[in-house]
Amino acid sequence: SLPAGRDTYSTIAEFFGLGPDFPAHQLLASTARLKSLAFVSGPARALMGQGDGEGGTLRVVTAGIRMFDESRVGYVPCAYRVLMEGLRILRPYLGRRVIPLPRDPILALLRD
């Protein structure tokens, strides 16, 4: 999860319009620096939260679908950008930063 990243997630949620129905608890960061955020399934997240029963912990090297990555564009108020990998999962939850495009104009652009 994002233990040190609650403020980070709040910024992302506000910028992209993610509501309370988005399963934010399924976002993981591979490092404390929160450079890249990945999305995992609910069961995978539950498994990662458990040890091996003998006091050890599950060491995860990589997991999930990369959804957000740190952006180095200084003029945008959010320090993260959406990655294409995670867009299909994220799209139903996006309330902002979406531009609906009708199919016919897109096809016309592709033909011309």
Stockholm file with secondary structure:
# STOCKHOLM 1.0

chainA/1-112         SLPAGRDTYSTIAEFFGLGPDFPAHQLLASTARLKSLAFVSGPARALMGQGDGEGGTLRVVTAGIRMFDESRVGYVPCAYRVLMEGLRILRPYLGRRVIPLPRDPILALLRD
#=GR chainA/1-112 SS CCTTCHHHHHHHHHHHTCCTTSCGGGEEESSTTCCEEEECCHHHHHHHTSBCSSSCBCCCSSCSEEEEEECCCTTSSSSEEECHHHHHHHGGGCCSSCCCCCHHHHHHHHHC
#=GC SS_cons         CCTTCHHHHHHHHHHHTCCTTSCGGGEEESSTTCCEEEECCHHHHHHHTSBCSSSCBCCCSSCSEEEEEECCCTTSSSSEEECHHHHHHHGGGCCSSCCCCCHHHHHHHHHC
//
